[in-house]
Amino acid sequence: MGAGPDRFERLQNRLHRRGAGARQAAIESPAYFLAFDLWCRSGTGTAHWPYLQRRDALEELFRQQW
């Protein structure tokens, strides 16, 4: 299924669910987070950094977290 308004509505409906209802909603309408740039790290603005430096910092952040 595409990323139309109906998908966004289902995602919004997940906000108010708890417990088993939340688990079932996550199965029926999974959500994903996609980061492709880093604008701030540890309180330091990175917007003035070259893109590749921001990208490297983002990848390092995910290596540390996962």
Phi and psi in degrees as a GROMACS rama.xvg file:
@    title "Ramachandran Plot"
@    xaxis  label "Phi"
@    yaxis  label "Psi"
@TYPE xy
-74.38  -170.042  GLY-2
-105.801  45.8369  ALA-3
-81.8146  -176.394  GLY-4
-57.2418  -33.7812  PRO-5
-64.0879  -35.3749  ASP-6
-68.3876  -40.9199  ARG-7
-65.2452  -39.9334  PHE-8
-62.5664  -42.2123  GLU-9
-63.7165  -38.3288  ARG-10
-64.9229  -42.4728  LEU-11
-61.5066  -38.2861  GLN-12
-63.8648  -22.6052  ASN-13
-70.5039  -21.7727  ARG-14
-59.9613  -31.0696  LEU-15
-100.229  0.794644  HIS-16
-89.6108  148.605  ARG-17
-134.72  159.898  ARG-18
60.1436  -134.109  GLY-19
-61.6329  -35.773  ALA-20
-63.5757  -37.6883  GLY-21
-67.6494  -41.9881  ALA-22
-62.6884  -43.0869  ARG-23
-65.4586  -41.7256  GLN-24
-63.2993  -37.1884  ALA-25
-65.3132  -34.7655  ALA-26
-70.3885  -44.7533  ILE-27
-72.6596  -36.2303  GLU-28
-136.615  76.31  SER-29
-65.0832  151.306  PRO-30
-121.927  147.469  ALA-31
-130.477  146.81  TYR-32
-107.954  129.683  PHE-33
-123.834  116.319  LEU-34
-107.145  129.933  ALA-35
-126.422  -0.466971  PHE-36
-157.353  160.377  ASP-37
-129.383  116.984  LEU-38
-101.865  -15.4228  TRP-39
-155.887  139.826  CYS-40
-141.381  123.139  ARG-41
53.4874  40.1187  SER-42
81.4588  0.615266  GLY-43
-103.55  125.214  THR-44
-67.1452  136.622  GLY-45
-118.472  3.69704  THR-46
-59.0228  -27.5209  ALA-47
-84.9085  -9.02666  HIS-48
-70.1695  150.887  TRP-49
-60.3898  150.009  PRO-50
-53.4322  -46.6689  TYR-51
-62.9766  -33.4466  LEU-52
-67.1565  -41.4944  GLN-53
-63.9613  -41.3369  ARG-54
-63.9036  -43.7908  ARG-55
-61.0831  -41.5407  ASP-56
-64.096  -39.0984  ALA-57
-64.2945  -45.7  LEU-58
-62.7142  -39.9676  GLU-59
-63.5423  -40.973  GLU-60
-59.1599  -43.5883  LEU-61
-70.254  -34.6109  PHE-62
-62.0158  -39.4346  ARG-63
-68.764  -35.6302  GLN-64
-81.1673  -32.6448  GLN-65
